[in-house]
Amino acid sequence: MSITLDDTDRRILTMLQEDGSLTVNELAQRIGMTPPPCWRRVKRLKDAGCLRRQVWLVDAAAVGLEVTLYANIQLTAHDLEATTAFREHVRALPEVIECYLLLGNSDALLKIIVPSIKYYETFFYTRLSQLPGVRAITSSVVMTEIKATTSLPV
């Protein structure tokens, strides 16, 4: 469902992207509203699918996940059956935190976070390269994170 957003809706979305733990009272105060209409707006944004879920972001390095990689995947086939099998298997890999099917030179792009390069080597040979329909994988290791955000420019 698509809804029309006004400036207040955009402010609510921006603030909740910055801090999802804000209570309705805190949010209303920051926006300059009373809590009941603020709650109705938040509910409307949830019901419309603008607000999907509330989560805490975990610092990967703080929990021992030191290496971020991007893997460009080329598939052997592009039919629905082949891509469905690929999708299902990728969803089962907790190390893959994002996966996109692409148009262009690569068929899929995976963002992978692991504890070490040694771990990735084992993961690569025993799991990633064994995914159904994978023809080739080109991996790139992230050296430095310049910008990472979950906030959309609403």
Backbone as ProteinMPNN parsed JSONL, in Angstrom:
{"seq_chain_A": "MSITLDDTDRRILTMLQEDGSLTVNELAQRIGMTPPPCWRRVKRLKDAGCLRRQVWLVDAAAVGLEVTLYANIQLTAHDLEATTAFREHVRALPEVIECYLLLGNSDALLKIIVPSIKYYETFFYTRLSQLPGVRAITSSVVMTEIKATTSLPV", "coords_chain_A": {"N_chain_A": [[0.842, -1.167, 0.0], [0.564, 2.194, -0.834], [1.12, 5.37, 0.561], [0.411, 8.852, 1.022], [2.826, 11.014, 2.214], [3.149, 13.512, 4.651], [4.898, 16.438, 5.948], [5.066, 16.037, 8.728], [4.761, 13.252, 8.962], [7.114, 12.5, 7.676], [9.014, 13.56, 9.437], [8.504, 11.981, 11.679], [9.199, 9.434, 10.654], [11.929, 9.885, 10.12], [12.947, 10.43, 12.71], [12.338, 8.011, 14.042], [13.919, 6.262, 12.598], [16.398, 7.075, 13.431], [16.319, 6.561, 16.173], [14.844, 3.943, 17.28], [13.831, 3.265, 19.719], [12.373, 5.233, 20.877], [9.67, 6.357, 22.833], [6.133, 6.789, 22.295], [5.324, 9.089, 23.631], [7.779, 10.489, 23.943], [8.463, 10.846, 21.249], [6.265, 12.358, 20.336], [6.619, 14.675, 21.868], [9.061, 15.653, 20.841], [8.303, 16.264, 18.261], [6.365, 18.082, 18.647], [3.702, 17.56, 19.178], [0.698, 16.196, 20.643], [0.513, 13.085, 22.462], [-1.705, 11.231, 21.605], [-2.517, 11.886, 18.77], [-0.036, 11.546, 17.618], [0.509, 8.832, 18.105], [-1.537, 7.739, 16.513], [-0.63, 8.47, 13.984], [1.802, 7.047, 13.849], [0.787, 4.441, 14.003], [-0.709, 4.402, 11.618], [1.391, 4.638, 9.778], [2.691, 2.22, 10.293], [0.636, 0.375, 9.635], [0.429, 0.911, 6.918], [2.735, -0.129, 6.005], [5.052, 1.343, 5.926], [6.623, 1.471, 8.191], [8.296, -1.248, 9.054], [9.46, -3.028, 10.985], [10.822, -3.132, 14.325], [14.054, -2.919, 15.524], [17.216, -3.683, 17.164], [20.422, -2.545, 16.338], [23.307, -4.419, 15.962], [26.707, -4.144, 16.76], [29.024, -5.356, 14.629], [31.846, -5.867, 14.906], [32.097, -5.739, 17.667], [30.997, -8.109, 18.475], [32.706, -9.968, 17.519], [32.721, -10.323, 14.76], [34.632, -9.62, 12.359], [35.189, -9.284, 9.627], [33.987, -8.053, 6.61], [32.567, -8.867, 3.546], [31.915, -8.673, 0.031], [30.27, -10.59, -2.311], [30.193, -11.263, -5.654], [28.082, -13.021, -7.671], [27.85, -15.343, -10.298], [25.462, -17.089, -12.068], [24.638, -20.368, -13.345], [22.281, -20.794, -14.686], [19.231, -19.035, -15.421], [16.577, -19.373, -15.054], [13.317, -19.668, -13.476], [13.157, -21.873, -11.717], [15.875, -22.444, -11.153], [16.787, -20.012, -10.012], [15.084, -19.848, -7.832], [15.87, -22.037, -6.246], [18.481, -21.197, -5.651], [17.932, -18.827, -4.182], [16.546, -19.877, -1.921], [18.542, -21.425, -0.694], [20.475, -19.48, -0.115], [19.119, -17.891, 1.729], [19.261, -19.511, 3.941], [21.785, -19.221, 4.948], [23.389, -17.865, 7.577], [25.585, -16.162, 7.6], [25.353, -14.599, 5.357], [24.133, -11.523, 5.047], [22.801, -9.788, 3.425], [21.258, -10.027, 0.241], [21.006, -9.658, -3.193], [19.371, -9.973, -6.29], [20.552, -9.306, -9.505], [20.629, -7.257, -12.489], [22.867, -7.308, -15.138], [26.467, -7.643, -15.225], [26.961, -9.406, -13.087], [24.959, -11.864, -11.439], [23.995, -11.982, -8.874], [24.432, -10.28, -5.768], [26.043, -10.544, -2.762], [26.199, -9.661, 0.636], [28.405, -10.383, 3.108], [29.23, -11.31, 6.386], [31.764, -12.24, 8.538], [33.862, -13.91, 11.062], [36.625, -14.03, 10.402], [39.17, -14.061, 7.803], [40.093, -16.624, 7.374], [37.905, -18.113, 8.279], [36.099, -17.324, 6.296], [37.324, -18.478, 4.072], [36.911, -21.238, 4.509], [34.096, -21.222, 4.604], [33.59, -20.322, 2.003], [34.551, -22.466, 0.35], [33.147, -24.713, 1.345], [30.445, -24.044, 1.524], [29.436, -21.621, 0.184], [30.4, -21.798, -2.535], [29.162, -24.118, -3.142], [26.507, -23.657, -3.498], [23.396, -24.131, -5.232], [23.539, -23.92, -8.74], [25.606, -22.044, -8.971], [28.065, -20.544, -10.887], [30.35, -18.902, -10.938], [32.284, -16.988, -8.592], [33.16, -13.878, -7.362], [34.948, -12.343, -4.954], [35.117, -9.556, -2.747], [36.91, -7.897, -0.276], [36.088, -5.809, 2.412], [37.954, -3.031, 3.291], [37.879, -0.596, 4.774], [35.174, 0.872, 6.392], [33.316, 3.438, 5.194], [30.825, 4.712, 5.153], [27.875, 3.704, 6.642], [24.556, 3.166, 6.91], [21.209, 2.796, 8.072], [19.206, 4.442, 7.659], [16.74, 5.838, 5.634], [16.474, 8.399, 3.144], [14.005, 10.084, 3.785]], "CA_chain_A": [[0.0, 0.0, 0.0], [1.307, 3.44, -0.903], [0.392, 6.473, 1.19], [1.017, 10.168, 0.859], [3.477, 11.444, 3.448], [3.326, 14.947, 4.841], [6.133, 16.775, 6.662], [5.051, 15.409, 10.055], [5.059, 11.833, 8.743], [8.549, 12.391, 7.349], [9.761, 13.794, 10.686], [8.33, 10.77, 12.489], [10.024, 8.374, 10.06], [13.34, 10.228, 10.323], [13.287, 10.25, 14.13], [12.3, 6.594, 14.4], [15.089, 5.629, 12.0], [17.554, 7.43, 14.253], [16.188, 5.922, 17.482], [13.613, 3.158, 17.3], [13.364, 3.006, 21.083], [11.583, 6.368, 21.369], [8.27, 6.097, 23.165], [5.217, 7.713, 21.615], [5.37, 10.36, 24.363], [9.027, 11.18, 23.572], [8.344, 11.226, 19.843], [5.288, 13.451, 20.254], [7.234, 15.873, 22.431], [10.082, 16.152, 19.904], [7.65, 16.769, 17.053], [5.479, 19.175, 19.03], [2.322, 17.087, 19.128], [0.297, 15.432, 21.822], [0.701, 11.66, 22.168], [-2.718, 10.484, 20.831], [-2.399, 11.982, 17.308], [1.266, 10.983, 17.232], [0.316, 7.387, 18.081], [-2.356, 7.415, 15.334], [0.238, 8.577, 12.801], [2.734, 5.91, 13.862], [-0.015, 3.262, 13.66], [-1.013, 4.515, 10.191], [2.624, 4.332, 9.053], [2.888, 0.767, 10.432], [-0.391, -0.32, 8.853], [0.707, 1.128, 5.495], [3.97, -0.823, 5.645], [6.214, 2.25, 5.939], [7.412, 0.994, 9.33], [8.171, -2.703, 8.959], [9.772, -3.7, 12.247], [11.701, -2.387, 15.229], [15.184, -3.783, 15.866], [18.455, -3.085, 17.65], [21.542, -2.841, 15.449], [24.43, -4.975, 16.698], [28.018, -3.809, 16.216], [29.631, -6.62, 14.201], [33.178, -6.043, 15.502], [31.948, -5.95, 19.105], [30.627, -9.51, 18.713], [33.706, -10.834, 16.915], [32.575, -10.455, 13.311], [35.605, -8.601, 11.96], [35.42, -9.198, 8.186], [32.838, -7.877, 5.73], [32.909, -9.14, 2.153], [30.859, -8.676, -0.97], [30.509, -11.64, -3.295], [29.44, -11.192, -6.904], [27.8, -14.389, -8.08], [27.324, -15.62, -11.626], [24.721, -18.345, -12.051], [24.697, -21.162, -14.581], [20.977, -20.69, -15.342], [18.479, -17.884, -14.931], [15.146, -19.685, -15.038], [12.666, -19.542, -12.177], [13.526, -23.009, -10.867], [17.271, -22.287, -10.717], [16.932, -18.872, -9.102], [14.359, -20.169, -6.604], [16.753, -22.898, -5.444], [19.567, -20.34, -5.179], [17.37, -17.957, -3.143], [16.245, -20.649, -0.715], [19.787, -21.819, -0.045], [21.124, -18.272, 0.412], [18.366, -17.489, 2.932], [19.631, -20.394, 5.049], [23.162, -18.931, 5.367], [23.375, -16.709, 8.472], [26.706, -15.26, 7.289], [24.884, -13.701, 4.301], [23.159, -10.632, 5.685], [22.034, -9.151, 2.356], [21.392, -10.678, -1.056], [20.239, -8.987, -4.235], [19.491, -10.45, -7.654], [20.932, -8.146, -10.296], [20.749, -7.244, -13.942], [24.207, -6.815, -15.452], [27.534, -8.634, -15.326], [26.754, -10.394, -12.032], [23.555, -12.236, -11.252], [23.616, -11.741, -7.486], [25.418, -9.636, -4.905], [25.845, -10.947, -1.37], [27.001, -9.047, 1.688], [28.724, -11.47, 4.023], [30.014, -10.891, 7.552], [32.353, -13.42, 9.183], [34.87, -13.552, 12.061], [37.993, -13.933, 9.9], [39.396, -14.507, 6.429], [40.187, -18.089, 7.444], [36.522, -18.583, 8.346], [35.512, -17.13, 4.969], [37.887, -19.474, 3.159], [36.162, -22.481, 4.734], [32.723, -20.937, 4.185], [33.609, -20.237, 0.543], [34.72, -23.782, -0.268], [32.197, -25.729, 1.796], [29.035, -23.652, 1.466], [29.103, -20.633, -0.837], [30.638, -22.325, -3.879], [28.309, -25.297, -3.311], [25.118, -23.261, -3.721], [22.917, -24.615, -6.521], [23.57, -23.035, -9.895], [26.692, -21.065, -8.959], [29.108, -20.775, -11.881], [31.566, -18.179, -10.564], [32.175, -16.068, -7.453], [34.242, -12.914, -7.193], [34.789, -11.765, -3.62], [35.851, -8.343, -2.408], [36.968, -7.692, 1.169], [35.998, -4.41, 2.824], [39.101, -2.585, 4.09], [37.431, 0.438, 5.695], [33.794, 1.31, 6.213], [33.241, 4.901, 5.127], [29.477, 5.102, 5.561], [26.881, 2.639, 6.734], [23.364, 3.685, 7.568], [19.946, 2.133, 7.778], [18.21, 5.519, 7.522], [16.378, 6.257, 4.28], [16.311, 9.865, 3.049], [12.59, 10.403, 3.621]], "C_chain_A": [[0.894, 1.239, 0.0], [0.469, 4.548, -0.273], [1.131, 7.766, 0.899], [1.563, 10.606, 2.213], [3.532, 12.955, 3.511], [4.604, 15.188, 5.644], [6.201, 16.116, 8.047], [5.349, 13.916, 9.949], [6.555, 11.639, 8.49], [9.412, 12.619, 8.599], [9.667, 12.578, 11.596], [9.227, 9.655, 11.958], [11.508, 8.639, 10.295], [13.752, 9.974, 11.764], [13.291, 8.786, 14.541], [13.45, 5.813, 13.761], [16.345, 5.906, 12.822], [17.519, 6.732, 15.608], [14.842, 5.228, 17.575], [13.079, 2.883, 18.686], [12.566, 4.173, 21.66], [10.166, 5.917, 21.707], [7.413, 7.08, 22.377], [5.241, 9.065, 22.305], [6.618, 11.16, 23.987], [8.965, 11.687, 22.137], [7.404, 12.418, 19.684], [5.889, 14.754, 20.759], [8.247, 16.478, 21.456], [9.466, 16.766, 18.651], [6.746, 17.955, 17.375], [4.016, 18.812, 18.895], [1.956, 16.512, 20.497], [0.389, 13.946, 21.461], [-0.411, 10.982, 21.351], [-2.623, 10.655, 19.308], [-1.063, 11.439, 16.799], [1.151, 9.465, 17.127], [-0.484, 6.966, 16.852], [-1.522, 7.485, 14.06], [1.211, 7.402, 12.713], [1.979, 4.635, 13.47], [-0.337, 3.257, 12.173], [0.211, 4.166, 9.346], [2.957, 2.838, 9.141], [1.918, 0.008, 9.538], [-0.147, -0.204, 7.352], [1.99, 0.422, 5.05], [5.193, 0.072, 5.575], [7.168, 1.882, 7.064], [7.231, -0.512, 9.385], [8.401, -3.41, 10.281], [10.725, -2.835, 13.048], [12.79, -3.335, 15.698], [16.285, -2.975, 16.541], [19.549, -3.476, 16.672], [22.728, -3.282, 16.298], [25.726, -4.58, 15.996], [28.756, -5.106, 15.906], [30.981, -6.867, 14.877], [33.079, -6.341, 16.994], [31.567, -7.39, 19.442], [31.538, -10.469, 17.944], [33.57, -11.07, 15.427], [33.375, -9.337, 12.648], [35.688, -8.356, 10.457], [34.095, -9.095, 7.433], [33.318, -8.076, 4.299], [31.675, -8.955, 1.291], [31.224, -9.734, -1.987], [29.589, -11.417, -4.485], [29.309, -12.613, -7.423], [27.311, -14.409, -9.519], [26.678, -17.006, -11.567], [24.838, -19.064, -13.394], [23.403, -21.056, -15.367], [20.199, -19.563, -14.687], [16.974, -18.127, -14.896], [14.616, -19.64, -13.602], [13.074, -20.668, -11.222], [14.937, -22.839, -10.307], [17.409, -21.137, -9.719], [16.183, -19.101, -7.793], [15.211, -21.036, -5.691], [17.894, -22.08, -4.851], [19.077, -19.471, -4.012], [17.149, -18.708, -1.838], [17.514, -21.031, 0.034], [20.506, -20.616, 0.567], [20.431, -17.826, 1.693], [18.762, -18.305, 4.158], [21.05, -20.145, 5.565], [23.19, -17.706, 6.269], [24.507, -15.721, 8.203], [26.332, -14.252, 6.202], [23.813, -12.811, 4.913], [22.347, -9.818, 4.678], [22.279, -9.926, 1.078], [20.468, -9.989, -2.039], [20.448, -9.715, -5.553], [19.642, -9.221, -8.536], [20.708, -8.351, -11.785], [22.132, -6.688, -14.233], [25.206, -7.949, -15.511], [27.419, -9.737, -14.28], [25.269, -10.671, -11.907], [23.072, -11.965, -9.844], [24.77, -11.072, -6.763], [25.061, -9.994, -3.474], [26.744, -10.125, -0.474], [27.159, -10.102, 2.768], [29.561, -10.92, 5.164], [30.446, -12.145, 8.303], [33.431, -12.991, 10.176], [36.268, -13.315, 11.487], [38.059, -14.363, 8.438], [39.485, -16.034, 6.391], [38.785, -18.701, 7.489], [35.883, -18.469, 6.962], [36.047, -18.158, 3.98], [37.128, -20.797, 3.29], [34.718, -22.334, 4.259], [32.623, -20.943, 2.661], [33.621, -21.635, -0.078], [33.628, -24.784, 0.111], [30.731, -25.349, 1.62], [28.723, -22.731, 0.296], [29.269, -21.195, -2.24], [29.782, -23.558, -4.169], [26.836, -24.939, -3.51], [24.666, -23.729, -5.099], [22.996, -23.537, -7.599], [24.687, -22.014, -9.924], [27.763, -21.462, -9.966], [30.411, -20.128, -11.467], [31.261, -17.23, -9.423], [33.396, -15.164, -7.467], [33.995, -12.205, -5.872], [35.651, -10.523, -3.46], [35.763, -8.14, -0.904], [36.922, -6.198, 1.465], [37.218, -4.08, 3.68], [38.654, -1.605, 5.169], [35.988, 0.8, 5.373], [33.764, 2.828, 6.268], [31.871, 5.388, 5.601], [28.607, 3.86, 5.573], [25.7, 3.191, 7.513], [22.171, 2.812, 7.225], [18.856, 3.168, 7.529], [17.991, 5.886, 6.066], [16.176, 7.768, 4.257], [14.863, 10.259, 2.77], [12.413, 11.899, 3.718]], "O_chain_A": [[1.867, 1.312, 0.752], [-0.729, 4.66, -0.53], [2.318, 7.768, 0.573], [0.86, 10.575, 3.223], [3.914, 13.609, 2.541], [5.313, 14.239, 5.981], [7.27, 15.69, 8.482], [6.105, 13.375, 10.756], [7.174, 10.722, 9.03], [10.423, 11.943, 8.789], [10.657, 12.191, 12.218], [9.934, 9.005, 12.728], [12.258, 7.723, 10.63], [14.794, 9.368, 12.014], [14.155, 8.362, 15.309], [13.905, 4.814, 14.319], [17.246, 5.07, 12.896], [18.563, 6.353, 16.138], [13.83, 5.846, 17.907], [11.991, 2.326, 18.83], [12.13, 4.113, 22.81], [9.544, 5.178, 20.944], [7.912, 8.079, 21.857], [5.183, 10.095, 21.632], [6.536, 12.363, 23.74], [9.365, 12.815, 21.847], [7.719, 13.373, 18.974], [5.696, 15.81, 20.157], [8.278, 17.695, 21.274], [10.038, 17.678, 18.053], [6.4, 18.738, 16.491], [3.187, 19.65, 18.54], [2.802, 16.369, 21.38], [0.346, 13.591, 20.283], [-0.083, 10.202, 20.457], [-2.646, 9.649, 18.599], [-0.977, 10.933, 15.68], [1.64, 8.874, 16.165], [-0.164, 5.962, 16.215], [-1.685, 6.661, 13.161], [1.418, 6.834, 11.64], [2.488, 3.837, 12.684], [-0.249, 2.212, 11.529], [0.094, 3.485, 8.327], [3.45, 2.256, 8.175], [2.312, -0.881, 8.784], [-0.478, -1.117, 6.596], [2.296, 0.381, 3.858], [6.271, -0.391, 5.2], [8.386, 1.972, 6.906], [6.154, -1.004, 9.721], [7.629, -4.29, 10.66], [11.355, -1.921, 12.516], [12.505, -4.42, 16.205], [16.287, -1.745, 16.497], [19.599, -4.622, 16.225], [23.109, -2.594, 17.244], [25.825, -4.672, 14.772], [29.077, -5.871, 16.816], [31.23, -7.967, 15.37], [33.882, -7.105, 17.529], [31.788, -7.844, 20.565], [31.194, -11.633, 17.739], [34.246, -11.942, 14.881], [32.857, -8.246, 12.407], [36.206, -7.32, 10.039], [33.204, -9.93, 7.593], [34.341, -7.527, 3.891], [30.543, -9.065, 1.762], [32.355, -9.774, -2.472], [28.367, -11.385, -4.345], [30.303, -13.319, -7.592], [26.47, -13.601, -9.914], [27.276, -17.965, -11.078], [25.099, -18.452, -14.429], [23.412, -21.209, -16.589], [20.469, -19.183, -13.547], [16.192, -17.191, -14.727], [15.387, -19.58, -12.643], [13.31, -20.42, -10.04], [15.166, -23.065, -9.119], [18.077, -21.28, -8.695], [16.602, -18.6, -6.75], [15.267, -20.794, -4.486], [18.237, -22.248, -3.681], [19.737, -19.394, -2.975], [17.524, -18.225, -0.769], [17.554, -20.969, 1.263], [21.083, -20.724, 1.649], [21.098, -17.423, 2.647], [18.614, -17.84, 5.288], [21.476, -20.793, 6.521], [23.027, -16.591, 5.772], [24.388, -14.547, 8.552], [26.922, -13.173, 6.127], [22.726, -13.276, 5.255], [21.326, -9.229, 5.032], [23.381, -10.427, 0.852], [19.292, -9.764, -1.753], [21.581, -10.042, -5.904], [18.953, -8.219, -8.346], [20.611, -9.479, -12.267], [22.532, -5.691, -13.631], [24.845, -9.087, -15.811], [27.748, -10.889, -14.562], [24.433, -9.826, -12.225], [21.881, -11.743, -9.626], [25.936, -11.272, -7.103], [23.935, -9.78, -3.025], [27.917, -9.914, -0.784], [26.178, -10.644, 3.278], [30.496, -10.151, 4.938], [29.627, -12.992, 8.658], [33.872, -11.842, 10.149], [37.02, -12.496, 12.016], [37.117, -14.953, 7.909], [38.989, -16.657, 5.452], [38.516, -19.693, 6.811], [35.209, -19.392, 6.504], [35.298, -18.656, 3.139], [36.75, -21.4, 2.286], [34.185, -23.221, 3.591], [31.683, -21.504, 2.097], [32.792, -21.944, -0.934], [33.231, -25.609, -0.711], [29.866, -26.223, 1.572], [27.836, -23.03, -0.504], [28.356, -21.077, -3.057], [29.69, -23.993, -5.317], [26.004, -25.831, -3.675], [25.46, -23.729, -6.04], [22.576, -22.398, -7.395], [24.719, -21.18, -10.829], [28.302, -22.567, -9.914], [31.474, -20.73, -11.621], [30.144, -16.729, -9.291], [34.529, -15.635, -7.572], [32.969, -11.549, -5.688], [36.767, -10.452, -3.973], [34.68, -8.201, -0.323], [37.636, -5.414, 0.839], [37.489, -4.757, 4.671], [39.006, -1.76, 6.338], [35.634, 1.009, 4.213], [34.142, 3.429, 7.274], [31.773, 6.356, 6.355], [28.61, 3.07, 4.63], [25.849, 3.632, 8.652], [22.152, 2.162, 6.18], [17.717, 2.816, 7.225], [18.938, 6.207, 5.348], [15.749, 8.35, 5.255], [14.529, 10.706, 1.673], [11.292, 12.396, 3.607]]}, "name": "protein", "num_of_chains": 1, "seq": "MSITLDDTDRRILTMLQEDGSLTVNELAQRIGMTPPPCWRRVKRLKDAGCLRRQVWLVDAAAVGLEVTLYANIQLTAHDLEATTAFREHVRALPEVIECYLLLGNSDALLKIIVPSIKYYETFFYTRLSQLPGVRAITSSVVMTEIKATTSLPV"}
